[in-house]
């Protein structure tokens, strides 16, 4: 996994393609990660945003989206697209492995990956 991370890190956030990200992190798709609900994923995204002291609008700017999309993700109304989460992870330097890990969410480990 560390090899895939270094490949993705070398790419610009704007040039990430879905094949690379789905290989790296395919578990945003509810069919591959039935244990995590949209609400749980949204709560984790919200915790990251608040810990980094970002507004929804600022976070949305990283993925070229509207503030309402971040709001819907945080409220569990929609699944985040894995390309968007990948771009956020690269830009904001958080761990996709920890974000997507089953069980209790470790915000500190997510924001400070080894």
C-alpha positions as CSV (number, residue, x, y, z in Angstrom):
1,X,0.0,0.0,0.0
2,X,2.9,2.4,0.7
3,X,3.9,2.0,-3.0
4,X,0.5,3.0,-4.2
5,X,0.5,6.0,-1.8
6,X,3.8,7.3,-3.2
7,X,2.6,7.0,-6.7
8,X,-0.6,8.9,-5.9
9,X,1.4,11.5,-4.0
10,X,3.5,12.2,-7.0
11,X,0.5,12.9,-9.1
12,X,-1.2,16.3,-9.0
13,X,-4.6,16.3,-7.3
14,X,-6.3,17.4,-10.5
15,X,-4.9,14.6,-12.5
16,X,-6.1,11.7,-10.3
17,X,-8.0,9.1,-12.3
18,X,-10.7,6.8,-11.0
19,X,-8.7,3.7,-11.9
20,X,-5.7,4.7,-9.7
21,X,-7.9,5.7,-6.8
22,X,-10.2,2.7,-7.0
23,X,-7.2,0.5,-6.9
24,X,-5.8,2.5,-3.9
25,X,-9.1,2.9,-2.1
26,X,-12.2,1.2,-3.4
27,X,-14.0,1.0,-0.2
28,X,-16.0,4.3,-0.5
29,X,-18.4,2.3,-2.7
30,X,-21.0,1.0,-0.4
31,X,-21.1,-2.3,-2.2
32,X,-17.5,-3.0,-1.2
33,X,-17.8,-1.6,2.3
34,X,-21.2,-2.6,3.6
35,X,-20.1,-2.1,7.3
36,X,-19.7,1.7,7.0
37,X,-22.8,3.8,6.5
38,X,-23.1,7.1,4.7
39,X,-23.7,8.8,8.0
40,X,-20.5,7.3,9.5
41,X,-18.4,8.4,6.6
42,X,-20.0,11.8,6.7
43,X,-19.3,12.2,10.4
44,X,-15.6,11.2,9.8
45,X,-15.3,13.8,7.0
46,X,-16.9,16.4,9.2
47,X,-14.5,15.6,12.1
48,X,-11.5,16.0,9.7
49,X,-12.8,19.3,8.4
50,X,-13.4,20.7,11.9
51,X,-10.0,19.5,13.1
52,X,-8.4,21.4,10.2
53,X,-10.5,24.4,10.9
54,X,-12.0,24.5,7.5
55,X,-15.4,25.7,6.4
56,X,-17.5,23.5,4.2
57,X,-16.9,26.0,1.4
58,X,-13.1,25.8,1.8
59,X,-13.2,22.0,1.8
60,X,-15.4,22.0,-1.3
61,X,-12.9,24.2,-3.1
62,X,-10.3,21.4,-2.9
63,X,-12.6,19.2,-5.0
64,X,-14.1,22.0,-7.2
65,X,-17.6,21.5,-5.7
66,X,-20.3,23.5,-4.0
67,X,-20.5,23.8,-0.3
68,X,-23.9,22.0,-0.5
69,X,-22.1,18.8,-1.6
70,X,-19.9,18.8,1.5
71,X,-23.0,19.4,3.6
72,X,-24.8,16.5,2.0
73,X,-21.8,14.2,2.5
74,X,-21.5,15.2,6.2
75,X,-25.2,14.7,6.8
76,X,-25.0,11.3,5.2
77,X,-27.3,12.2,2.4
78,X,-24.8,11.1,-0.3
79,X,-21.7,8.9,-0.5
80,X,-18.5,10.8,-1.3
81,X,-17.1,10.0,-4.7
82,X,-13.7,8.3,-4.2
83,X,-12.0,10.7,-6.6
84,X,-13.1,13.6,-4.3
85,X,-11.9,11.9,-1.1
86,X,-8.6,11.0,-2.8
87,X,-8.1,14.6,-3.8
88,X,-8.9,15.8,-0.2
89,X,-6.6,13.2,1.3
90,X,-3.7,14.3,-0.8
91,X,-4.4,18.1,-0.4
92,X,-5.1,17.9,3.3
93,X,-2.7,15.1,4.1
94,X,-5.0,12.7,5.9
95,X,-4.9,8.9,5.9
96,X,-7.4,7.1,3.7
97,X,-6.6,3.8,5.5
98,X,-7.6,5.3,8.9
99,X,-10.6,7.1,7.4
100,X,-11.9,3.9,6.0
101,X,-11.0,1.6,8.9
102,X,-13.8,-0.3,10.6
103,X,-14.7,0.4,14.2
104,X,-14.0,3.5,16.1
105,X,-12.5,6.4,14.2
106,X,-9.1,7.6,15.3
107,X,-8.9,11.3,14.2
108,X,-5.4,11.8,15.5
109,X,-4.1,8.8,13.5
110,X,-6.0,9.9,10.4
111,X,-4.5,13.4,10.4
112,X,-1.0,12.3,11.4
113,X,-0.3,9.2,9.4
114,X,3.1,7.5,9.9
